[in-house]
Amino acid sequence: MNREKKLLLILAFNVTLMVLEIAGGIISNSLALLSDAGHMLTDSLAVFLSYLAIRWSRRPADHRKTFGYHRAEILVALANGVALAAIAGYIFYEAVLRFFNPQEINTGILLAVAAIGLAGNLFGLFILKGESHENLNVRSAFFHILADTLSSAGVIFGGVIIWYTGWYLVDSLIGVLIGGIVLRGAVDLVMESGEILLEATPRDIDIALLRQEVTQIPGVEDLHDIHIWTIGSGMRALSAHVLTDNISTRESQEIACRVRALLGEKFNIAHTTLEMECETCGDACSFILTEKDLENSGEGNADHGHKHG
């Protein structure tokens, strides 16, 4: 089974379990179970976005979308982050109401549904275990499912406490805890999506360190006008000017290849646009501009004289 089919299989399981937990939460009157369903929605989103990232990475760019369709994934993530924040807000609101007015919980249904959810999450972890080491997007989905596995275990733990003690406030406490996890995931999703849309430098990249690493390459005098941004999940781009000595074109290209290899290996930047400069390039550009200005000035004077003639 290839990577895409595995993700689709896990997505189908997650959505089925989410619907089951929503129904079980309503029937059992368990806020913890409903909260876990909201958390499972974040996992389903992570798996879905990982699937889209793999699919869209194969779609060819065209003359209007020169980077392809990677940003569509970011727009979907932003919209879902906002929706998840609203879900977390509802969980907190409902939890406050239940603190003042505890409601009876059907622990039998709660434990049965939570156990099914835990089994489904363990199945997802088993399916993605081997793939998570090879793909960043799949690794992200793997850790989302791992977090939901822990949430399901927490719901079961709370259900056992209610079963033996009859203390229904435990359900609200666990609901708030899971709601906090959902809110944190939603905020991270919105912040990361916003930073990508604003073309901010990825959080894990230190530009000063990157510049230091590149300038240690033999032949590189300086690296400046650095711009680093994210196109889509796992797809980073960089544009910069590389200053060298007065060397041949062949040597410049060899240095550019070394720079690209370093950026890909240490900073996971695969798409690079490098402008090679030499010590006297600035003077040469000034000379070219001066000659062009003189030509334009001469043409202007000739036109002026012709008009007056």
C-alpha positions as CSV (number, residue, x, y, z in Angstrom):
1,M,0.0,0.0,0.0
2,N,1.5,3.4,-1.0
3,R,1.7,6.5,1.2
4,E,-1.4,8.2,-0.3
5,K,-3.6,5.1,0.2
6,K,-2.4,4.8,3.8
7,L,-3.3,8.4,4.5
8,L,-6.8,8.0,2.9
9,L,-7.4,4.9,5.0
10,I,-6.4,6.6,8.2
11,L,-8.5,9.6,7.2
12,A,-11.6,7.4,6.7
13,F,-11.0,5.8,10.1
14,N,-10.6,9.1,11.8
15,V,-13.7,10.6,10.3
16,T,-15.7,7.5,11.2
17,L,-14.4,7.6,14.8
18,M,-15.1,11.3,15.1
19,V,-18.7,10.8,14.1
20,L,-18.9,7.9,16.5
21,E,-17.5,10.1,19.3
22,I,-19.9,12.9,18.5
23,A,-22.9,10.6,18.7
24,G,-21.5,8.9,21.8
25,G,-20.9,12.2,23.5
26,I,-24.4,13.4,22.8
27,I,-26.0,10.1,24.0
28,S,-23.8,9.8,27.1
29,N,-23.9,13.5,27.8
30,S,-20.0,13.5,28.0
31,L,-18.2,16.8,27.3
32,A,-14.9,14.9,27.4
33,L,-16.0,12.7,24.6
34,L,-17.2,15.6,22.5
35,S,-13.9,17.4,23.2
36,D,-12.0,14.4,22.0
37,A,-14.1,14.4,18.9
38,G,-13.0,18.0,18.3
39,H,-9.4,17.0,18.8
40,M,-9.9,14.2,16.4
41,L,-11.1,16.8,13.9
42,T,-7.6,18.4,14.1
43,D,-6.0,15.0,13.4
44,S,-8.3,14.4,10.4
45,L,-7.3,17.9,9.2
46,A,-3.6,17.1,9.6
47,V,-3.9,13.8,7.7
48,F,-6.0,15.5,5.0
49,L,-3.5,18.3,4.5
50,S,-0.6,15.8,4.4
51,Y,-2.5,13.9,1.6
52,L,-3.2,17.2,-0.3
53,A,0.5,18.2,0.1
54,I,1.6,15.0,-1.6
55,R,-1.1,15.2,-4.3
56,W,-0.6,18.9,-5.1
57,S,3.2,18.6,-5.2
58,R,2.8,16.6,-8.4
59,R,0.5,19.1,-10.1
60,P,2.5,21.0,-12.7
61,A,2.9,24.8,-12.5
62,D,1.5,27.0,-15.3
63,H,2.1,30.5,-16.6
64,R,-0.4,31.9,-14.0
65,K,0.5,29.7,-11.0
66,T,4.3,29.5,-11.3
67,F,4.6,27.8,-7.9
68,G,1.8,25.4,-8.5
69,Y,-1.1,24.9,-6.1
70,H,0.8,24.6,-2.8
71,R,-0.8,27.7,-1.3
72,A,-4.3,26.2,-1.5
73,E,-3.2,23.9,1.3
74,I,-2.3,26.9,3.4
75,L,-5.7,28.6,2.8
76,V,-7.5,25.4,3.9
77,A,-5.3,25.2,7.0
78,L,-6.1,28.8,7.9
79,A,-9.8,28.3,7.5
80,N,-9.8,25.1,9.6
81,G,-7.7,26.8,12.3
82,V,-10.3,29.4,12.8
83,A,-13.0,26.8,12.9
84,L,-11.1,24.8,15.5
85,A,-10.6,27.9,17.7
86,A,-14.4,28.3,17.6
87,I,-14.9,24.7,18.6
88,A,-12.5,25.1,21.5
89,G,-14.4,28.2,22.6
90,Y,-17.6,26.2,22.7
91,I,-16.0,23.5,24.8
92,F,-14.8,26.0,27.4
93,Y,-18.3,27.6,27.5
94,E,-20.0,24.3,28.0
95,A,-17.5,23.3,30.6
96,V,-18.1,26.5,32.7
97,L,-21.9,25.8,32.6
98,R,-21.3,22.2,33.8
99,F,-19.0,23.3,36.6
100,F,-22.0,25.1,38.1
101,N,-24.6,22.6,37.1
102,P,-23.0,19.0,37.0
103,Q,-24.8,16.6,34.7
104,E,-25.1,12.9,34.9
105,I,-22.8,10.9,32.5
106,N,-23.6,7.5,31.0
107,T,-20.1,6.1,31.8
108,G,-20.8,2.7,30.0
109,I,-21.3,4.4,26.6
110,L,-18.4,6.8,27.3
111,L,-16.0,4.0,28.0
112,A,-17.1,1.9,25.1
113,V,-16.8,4.7,22.6
114,A,-13.5,6.0,24.0
115,A,-12.1,2.5,23.8
116,I,-13.0,2.2,20.2
117,G,-11.4,5.6,19.5
118,L,-8.3,4.5,21.3
119,A,-8.1,1.3,19.2
120,G,-8.6,3.4,16.0
121,N,-5.8,5.8,16.9
122,L,-3.4,2.9,17.7
123,F,-4.2,1.5,14.3
124,G,-3.3,4.8,12.7
125,L,0.0,5.0,14.6
126,F,0.8,1.4,13.4
127,I,0.1,2.3,9.8
128,L,2.1,5.5,9.7
129,K,5.0,4.4,11.9
130,G,7.3,3.4,9.0
131,E,6.3,6.4,6.8
132,S,6.8,9.0,9.5
133,H,10.6,8.9,9.2
134,E,10.6,9.7,5.5
135,N,8.2,12.5,5.0
136,L,7.7,15.7,7.0
137,N,4.0,16.0,6.3
138,V,3.4,12.4,7.3
139,R,5.4,12.9,10.4
140,S,3.2,15.8,11.4
141,A,0.1,13.7,10.9
142,F,1.7,10.9,13.0
143,F,2.3,13.2,15.9
144,H,-1.3,14.5,15.7
145,I,-2.6,11.0,15.9
146,L,-0.3,10.3,18.8
147,A,-1.7,13.3,20.7
148,D,-5.2,12.1,20.1
149,T,-4.3,8.6,21.3
150,L,-3.2,10.2,24.6
151,S,-6.5,12.2,24.7
152,S,-8.5,9.0,24.2
153,A,-6.6,7.4,27.0
154,G,-7.4,10.4,29.2
155,V,-11.1,10.1,28.4
156,I,-11.0,6.4,29.4
157,F,-9.2,7.3,32.6
158,G,-11.8,9.9,33.5
159,G,-14.6,7.5,32.7
160,V,-13.1,4.9,35.1
161,I,-12.9,7.6,37.9
162,I,-16.6,8.5,37.3
163,W,-17.6,4.9,37.2
164,Y,-16.1,4.3,40.7
165,T,-16.7,7.7,42.4
166,G,-19.7,9.2,40.6
167,W,-17.8,12.5,40.5
168,Y,-19.1,14.0,37.2
169,L,-16.9,17.1,37.3
170,V,-14.0,14.9,36.1
171,D,-15.7,14.8,32.7
172,S,-15.7,18.6,32.5
173,L,-12.1,18.8,33.7
174,I,-10.9,16.4,31.0
175,G,-13.0,18.3,28.5
176,V,-11.3,21.5,29.4
177,L,-7.9,19.8,29.1
178,I,-8.6,18.4,25.7
179,G,-10.2,21.8,24.7
180,G,-6.9,23.4,25.6
181,I,-5.0,21.0,23.3
182,V,-7.5,21.8,20.5
183,L,-7.1,25.6,21.1
184,R,-3.3,25.3,21.1
185,G,-3.4,23.4,17.8
186,A,-5.8,25.9,16.3
187,V,-3.6,28.9,17.3
188,D,-0.5,27.2,15.9
189,L,-2.3,26.4,12.7
190,V,-3.6,30.0,12.3
191,M,-0.2,31.5,13.2
192,E,1.8,29.3,10.9
193,S,-0.6,29.7,8.0
194,G,-0.5,33.5,8.5
195,E,3.2,33.6,8.6
196,I,3.4,31.5,5.4
197,L,0.9,33.9,3.6
198,L,3.0,36.9,4.9
199,E,6.1,35.1,3.5
200,A,7.8,35.2,6.9
201,T,11.1,33.4,7.5
202,P,10.3,29.9,8.9
203,R,10.6,29.8,12.7
204,D,13.4,27.2,12.8
205,I,15.7,29.1,10.5
206,D,18.3,31.6,11.9
207,I,19.3,33.9,9.1
208,A,22.5,35.0,10.9
209,L,23.5,31.3,11.3
210,L,22.6,30.6,7.7
211,R,24.7,33.5,6.5
212,Q,27.6,32.4,8.6
213,E,27.4,28.8,7.2
214,V,27.3,30.0,3.6
215,T,30.2,32.5,4.0
216,Q,32.4,29.6,5.2
217,I,32.2,28.1,1.8
218,P,35.6,28.7,0.0
219,G,35.2,31.6,-2.5
220,V,32.1,33.2,-0.9
221,E,32.9,36.7,0.4
222,D,29.4,37.6,1.6
223,L,25.7,36.7,1.4
224,H,23.2,39.5,1.4
225,D,19.7,40.5,0.3
226,I,18.5,37.3,1.8
227,H,14.8,36.4,1.5
228,I,13.5,33.0,2.9
229,W,9.8,32.0,2.7
230,T,7.6,28.9,2.7
231,I,5.5,28.0,-0.4
232,G,3.7,25.0,1.1
233,S,4.3,22.3,3.7
234,G,7.9,21.2,3.5
235,M,8.6,23.4,0.5
236,R,10.9,26.4,1.3
237,A,12.4,28.9,-1.0
238,L,15.3,31.4,-0.8
239,S,16.7,34.2,-2.9
240,A,19.9,36.0,-2.1
241,H,23.0,37.7,-3.6
242,V,26.3,35.8,-3.3
243,L,29.5,38.0,-3.4
244,T,32.7,36.4,-4.7
245,D,36.1,37.4,-5.9
246,N,36.7,38.1,-9.6
247,I,36.4,34.6,-10.8
248,S,35.2,32.8,-13.9
249,T,31.6,31.9,-14.7
250,R,32.4,28.2,-14.2
251,E,33.9,28.8,-10.8
252,S,30.8,30.9,-9.9
253,Q,28.5,28.1,-10.8
254,E,30.5,25.6,-8.8
255,I,30.2,27.9,-5.7
256,A,26.4,28.2,-6.4
257,C,26.1,24.4,-6.4
258,R,27.9,24.2,-3.1
259,V,25.6,26.9,-1.6
260,R,22.5,25.0,-2.8
261,A,23.8,21.7,-1.4
262,L,24.4,23.3,2.0
263,L,21.0,25.0,2.1
264,G,19.2,21.8,1.2
265,E,21.2,19.6,3.7
266,K,21.2,21.9,6.7
267,F,18.2,24.1,6.3
268,N,15.8,22.0,4.2
269,I,15.6,24.7,1.5
270,A,15.2,23.1,-1.9
271,H,14.2,26.0,-4.2
272,T,16.9,28.7,-4.4
273,T,17.5,31.7,-6.6
274,L,21.1,33.0,-6.3
275,E,22.5,36.1,-7.9
276,M,26.3,35.8,-8.2
277,E,28.2,39.1,-7.7
278,C,31.9,39.9,-7.9
279,E,33.9,42.7,-6.2
280,T,33.8,45.0,-9.2
281,C,30.2,44.2,-10.3
282,G,28.9,47.4,-8.6
283,D,31.4,49.6,-10.6
284,A,30.5,47.8,-13.8
285,C,26.8,48.3,-13.2
286,S,27.4,52.0,-12.5
287,F,29.4,52.3,-15.7
288,I,26.6,50.7,-17.8
289,L,24.0,53.0,-16.2
290,T,26.2,56.0,-16.9
291,E,26.6,55.1,-20.5
292,K,22.9,54.5,-20.9
293,D,22.1,57.8,-19.3
294,L,24.5,59.6,-21.6
295,E,22.9,57.9,-24.7
296,N,19.4,58.9,-23.5
297,S,20.6,62.4,-22.8
298,G,22.1,62.6,-26.3
299,E,18.9,61.4,-27.9
300,G,17.0,63.9,-25.8
301,N,19.2,66.7,-26.9
302,A,19.0,65.6,-30.5
303,D,15.2,65.5,-30.3
304,H,15.2,68.9,-28.7
305,G,17.5,70.4,-31.4
306,H,15.4,68.8,-34.1
307,K,12.2,70.3,-32.7
308,H,13.8,73.7,-32.6
309,G,15.3,73.3,-36.0
